[in-house]
Amino acid sequence: MSDIALAVDLRASVAGQSDREITLQYALENSTGGRIYAFDLPLYFDSKGATKLAETAAYVFLDGERTARIVRGILAPPMFMSVSRRPPIVASAIESGASKSGTIKLALPLSEANPYFPTQECDPKSARPIARLLLQIGWVEHRQNTVTAKAVIDAKELVRLTGGWGAPLQRVAQAEVAVRDVGLCPYSGQFDRAQLRQ
């Protein structure tokens, strides 16, 4: 792992849990010496095709026997499907020495979720026990060829990255959180448990 990747620290914890929901809080701290952009703002299209911000959402994947991977970042579309339209790439700008906190709220039992697949109902009887959450957030450092613009979505001013900014597309910060009384319903049918694009 490069020195710059080690200079971004992600910390996470369970802030609350009920029979119906689990809430995670996280802080992404930038010690790189320059600005970074965190891809921690999931977007989606509503029923009318408008771009919306899913402030407390995340993608969810089963990862091994008892781990759920909770993801915010840039996911590649599955190789076996054609995607005609994708939301813009927006990010949180975090200056050197600063941190960005966030909240993720997920219904229990967890259901696998990928932005390129429709949601499925979760039968609690089919849920697999989960002992660990692996939170992953994509980010990239500001580079000479980084081009940004302002984007306003749901009345919030965001940073939009346009064009290409070189490789890697994003780096990944991650944190592990132990959990109890959490189940996960695996997706039924063809599904892509995507890794964050790098």
C-alpha positions in Angstrom: 0.0 0.0 0.0 1.3 3.5 -0.9 2.2 6.1 1.6 -0.7 8.3 0.4 -3.2 5.5 0.8 -2.0 5.1 4.4 -2.5 8.8 5.0 -6.3 8.5 4.9 -7.9 6.9 7.9 -11.4 5.6 8.2 -13.0 5.0 11.6 -16.5 3.6 12.1 -18.8 2.4 14.8 -22.4 1.3 15.4 -24.3 4.4 16.6 -27.6 2.6 17.1 -29.4 -0.6 16.5 -33.0 -1.8 16.8 -34.8 -4.8 15.4 -35.5 -2.9 12.2 -32.4 -0.8 11.6 -28.7 -0.4 12.2 -26.9 3.0 12.1 -23.2 3.4 11.4 -21.3 6.6 12.0 -17.9 7.1 10.3 -15.1 9.7 10.0 -12.7 9.8 7.1 -9.6 11.8 8.1 -7.2 13.3 5.5 -3.5 13.4 6.4 -2.2 13.3 2.9 -0.9 16.9 2.7 -3.4 17.9 0.0 -7.1 17.8 -0.9 -8.9 14.5 -1.5 -12.3 13.7 -2.9 -14.4 11.0 -1.1 -17.0 9.2 -3.2 -19.3 8.9 -0.2 -22.5 10.4 -1.7 -24.6 7.7 -3.3 -26.9 9.0 -6.1 -29.8 7.4 -7.8 -32.5 8.1 -10.4 -36.1 8.5 -9.0 -39.2 7.3 -10.9 -39.2 10.5 -13.0 -35.5 10.1 -14.0 -34.3 12.9 -11.7 -30.9 12.5 -10.0 -31.4 12.2 -6.2 -29.0 12.0 -3.2 -29.3 8.9 -0.9 -27.7 10.5 2.1 -27.8 7.6 4.5 -27.6 4.7 1.9 -24.8 2.4 1.0 -24.3 -0.7 -1.2 -24.3 -4.0 0.6 -22.6 -7.3 -0.4 -22.1 -10.6 1.3 -18.3 -11.1 1.7 -17.4 -14.6 2.9 -19.4 -16.5 5.5 -20.2 -13.9 8.2 -19.1 -10.6 6.8 -21.2 -7.9 5.1 -19.3 -5.4 2.9 -20.9 -1.9 3.2 -19.7 0.2 0.3 -19.7 3.8 -0.9 -17.7 4.5 -4.0 -17.5 4.1 -7.7 -18.8 0.6 -8.8 -18.3 -0.7 -12.3 -21.5 -1.9 -14.1 -21.7 -5.7 -14.3 -20.0 -7.2 -17.4 -23.2 -9.1 -18.3 -25.4 -6.1 -18.7 -25.6 -2.9 -20.7 -26.1 0.3 -18.8 -27.2 3.3 -20.8 -27.2 6.0 -18.1 -25.3 6.5 -14.9 -25.5 9.2 -12.2 -22.7 11.8 -12.3 -19.6 11.3 -10.2 -19.9 13.5 -7.2 -17.7 13.7 -4.1 -17.0 15.4 -0.8 -13.8 17.5 -0.9 -11.7 17.0 2.2 -8.8 19.4 2.8 -5.5 18.3 4.3 -5.8 17.9 8.1 -9.6 17.8 8.0 -12.1 15.0 8.3 -15.5 14.2 7.0 -18.1 12.4 9.1 -21.1 10.5 7.8 -24.0 8.3 8.8 -25.3 5.2 7.1 -28.7 3.7 8.0 -29.6 0.2 6.8 -32.7 -1.8 7.3 -32.5 -5.1 9.2 -32.1 -7.8 8.2 -29.6 -6.4 5.6 -30.3 -7.0 2.0 -27.6 -7.2 -0.7 -27.8 -4.0 -2.8 -26.0 -3.0 -6.0 -27.1 0.2 -7.9 -27.4 -1.8 -11.1 -29.9 -4.3 -9.8 -33.5 -3.9 -8.5 -34.1 -4.3 -4.8 -35.5 -7.5 -3.4 -37.7 -8.2 -0.5 -35.9 -9.8 2.4 -37.5 -12.8 4.2 -36.0 -12.7 7.7 -36.1 -16.5 7.8 -33.6 -16.7 4.9 -31.1 -14.2 6.5 -27.6 -15.4 7.2 -25.9 -14.4 10.5 -23.4 -11.6 10.2 -20.7 -11.0 12.7 -18.7 -8.2 11.0 -19.3 -5.2 8.8 -16.5 -4.1 6.5 -17.1 -0.5 5.6 -15.3 0.7 2.4 -15.2 4.2 1.0 -13.6 5.2 -2.3 -11.5 8.3 -2.5 -8.9 9.9 -4.7 -6.3 12.6 -4.2 -6.4 15.9 -6.1 -4.2 15.7 -9.2 -2.9 18.2 -11.7 -5.5 17.0 -14.3 -8.4 16.8 -11.9 -11.3 18.9 -13.2 -14.2 19.8 -10.9 -17.5 21.6 -11.2 -20.3 22.5 -8.9 -23.4 20.2 -8.9 -26.6 21.0 -6.9 -28.6 17.9 -6.1 -31.5 18.0 -3.6 -30.6 21.6 -2.8 -27.1 20.6 -1.7 -24.0 21.9 -3.4 -21.7 19.0 -4.3 -18.4 18.7 -6.1 -18.6 16.9 -9.5 -15.6 15.3 -11.0 -15.5 15.5 -14.8 -13.3 14.0 -17.4 -10.6 11.6 -16.4 -8.1 12.1 -13.6 -5.7 9.1 -14.2 -5.0 5.9 -12.3 -6.0 4.7 -9.9 -9.6 5.8 -10.4 -10.0 5.6 -6.7 -8.3 4.3 -3.6 -10.2 2.5 -0.8 -10.3 3.3 2.9 -11.8 0.6 5.1 -12.8 -0.1 8.7 -14.1 -3.2 10.4 -17.0 -3.1 12.9 -18.1 -6.1 15.0 -21.9 -6.6 15.2 -24.4 -8.8 17.0 -28.0 -9.8 16.0 -27.5 -8.8 12.4 -28.7 -11.0 9.5 -28.3 -10.6 5.7 -30.5 -11.8 2.9 -28.4 -12.9 -0.1 -29.6 -11.7 -3.5 -31.7 -14.3 -5.3 -30.6 -14.8 -9.0 -27.8 -13.3 -11.0 -26.0 -10.6 -9.0 -22.6 -8.9 -9.0 -20.8 -8.4 -5.7 -18.7 -5.7 -7.1 -15.4 -4.4 -5.7 -14.7 -0.7 -5.8 -13.1 0.2 -9.1 -9.4 1.0 -9.0 
